[in-house]
Amino acid sequence: MTSTSPPRVSPDSARRSRTVAWVVSLASMGLIFDGYDLVVYGTVVSTFLRNPGEVGALTPAAAGALGSYALIGVLVGALTAGAVGDIIGRRKVMLVSYAWFAVFMGFTALATSSAMFGLGRFLTGIGVGALVGTTGALVAEFAPAGKKNLCNAITYSGVPFGSLLAALLGILLLGSIGWRGLFWIGALPLVTLLPLAYLKMPESVAWLVSRGRIEEAHRVSARTGMPMPTELPATSAAAELQLAQPAGTERAGYRGLFDRYSSAACPTTGVC
């Protein structure tokens, strides 16, 4: 009777598995706090309506308007994050987003007026929206082939989980720590998630290659086990010319979109 030994896992595969696990875990935790920060207002609004001494007297209509400010911020953050991420990298956008929404959750917890509270909710929403708009792209770039949808599904399940967590903690803790305590919980990523993400979340190899930072991409690939793209930008003469240009000469985001349209329309329309 012959025994079969289990197949050996290559060092690169092991490193890549650890990297993917860290990225998905950190991204999921970020979206859990996203969901929490969006919904926690609903757990405390009744306190504001009953007690004018918290942030001033509020009518139901004014309370509804305060709740909408965070969603307006989410819209602004999500629309901005894509273009900014193309320029500075998705990792930096996510790190800034963690710090941003945590700081302004703390700012909101200190609010003594409805105007200060509304401003805090709007600014928090910008960080929340930027994270929502960036997380999927980063996770997809790290996920193994054939598992991108699965990894993104796991990651984005953090939003409803965080929403449920906000309701649960509101039931359990509102009476003991008050509404300010619930908002301080939303600021915890500043001292928990942000340091971990800074240490364990690398920049995407694909993004580094797309920006012509090939040597840095090789270093990140060796450290994380993430494979280099099969076709590097230098494989064509046009790409070599692009890499020879100074960094930042190609516009990203919406401006880059219009630049490409203008270049394509020039030969046929004469509008350049």
Residue pairs with C-beta under 8 A, 6 or more apart in sequence:
11 225
12 225
12 227
13 225
14 225
15 223
15 224
15 225
16 144
16 224
16 225
16 226
16 227
17 225
18 225
19 142
19 202
19 224
19 225
19 226
20 142
20 143
20 144
20 151
22 200
22 201
23 138
23 139
23 142
23 201
23 202
24 139
24 142
24 143
24 151
24 154
24 155
26 193
26 196
26 197
26 200
26 201
27 94
27 135
27 138
27 139
27 155
27 158
28 154
28 155
28 157
28 158
29 158
29 189
29 193
30 94
30 97
30 98
30 131
30 135
30 158
30 189
30 193
30 197
31 131
31 132
31 135
31 155
31 156
31 158
31 159
31 162
32 158
32 159
32 161
32 162
32 165
33 101
33 102
33 162
33 186
33 188
33 189
33 193
34 101
34 128
34 131
34 132
34 158
34 159
34 162
35 158
35 159
35 160
35 161
35 162
35 163
35 164
35 165
35 166
36 162
36 163
36 165
36 166
36 185
36 186
37 70
37 101
37 105
37 124
37 128
37 162
37 186
38 70
38 71
38 74
38 125
38 128
38 159
38 162
38 163
38 166
39 162
39 163
39 166
39 167
40 166
40 169
40 170
40 182
40 183
40 185
40 186
41 66
41 67
41 70
41 121
42 67
42 166
42 167
43 166
43 167
43 169
43 170
43 171
43 174
43 182
44 170
44 174
44 179
44 182
44 183
45 63
45 66
45 67
47 54
47 174
47 178
47 179
48 54
48 55
48 58
48 63
48 179
49 58
49 60
49 63
52 58
54 179
55 111
55 112
55 113
55 114
55 116
55 117
56 113
56 114
58 66
58 114
62 114
65 118
66 114
66 117
66 118
66 121
67 121
69 118
69 119
69 121
69 122
69 125
70 121
70 122
70 124
70 125
70 128
71 125
72 122
72 125
73 121
73 122
73 123
73 124
73 125
73 126
73 127
73 128
73 129
74 125
74 126
74 128
74 129
74 132
75 125
75 129
76 125
76 126
76 129
77 97
77 125
77 126
77 127
77 128
77 129
77 130
77 131
77 132
77 133
78 129
78 130
78 132
78 133
79 129
79 133
80 126
80 129
80 130
81 93
81 97
81 129
81 130
81 131
81 133
81 134
82 133
82 134
82 137
82 253
83 252
83 253
83 254
83 255
84 93
84 130
84 253
85 92
85 93
85 133
85 134
85 137
86 252
86 253
86 256
87 248
87 252
87 253
89 203
89 204
89 207
89 208
89 211
90 134
90 137
90 138
90 141
90 203
90 204
90 207
91 138
91 201
91 202
91 203
91 204
92 203
93 130
93 134
94 131
94 134
94 135
94 138
94 197
94 201
95 194
95 197
95 198
95 201
96 127
96 130
97 127
97 128
97 130
97 131
97 134
98 127
98 131
98 189
98 190
98 193
98 194
98 197
99 127
99 189
99 190
99 194
100 123
100 126
100 127
100 130
101 124
101 126
101 127
101 128
101 131
101 186
101 189
102 127
102 186
102 187
102 188
102 189
102 190
102 193
102 194
103 187
103 190
104 120
104 123
104 124
104 127
105 120
105 124
105 183
105 184
105 186
105 187
106 183
106 184
106 187
106 190
107 120
107 123
107 124
108 117
108 120
108 121
108 124
108 183
109 180
109 181
109 183
109 184
109 187
110 116
110 180
111 117
111 120
124 186
132 159
135 155
135 156
136 152
136 155
136 156
138 204
139 148
139 151
139 152
139 155
140 148
140 151
140 152
141 204
141 205
141 206
141 207
142 151
142 204
142 226
143 150
143 151
143 152
166 182
169 182
169 185
170 182
173 181
173 182
174 182
202 220
202 223
202 224
202 226
203 220
205 217
205 220
205 221
205 224
205 226
205 227
205 228
205 229
206 229
208 214
208 216
208 217
208 220
209 217
209 228
209 229
209 232
209 233
210 233
211 247
212 233
212 242
212 243
212 247
214 232
214 233
214 234
214 243
217 228
218 228
220 226
221 227
221 228
232 239
233 239
233 240
233 242
233 243
234 240
234 243
242 250
250 256
250 259
251 259
262 271
262 272
263 272
265 271
266 272
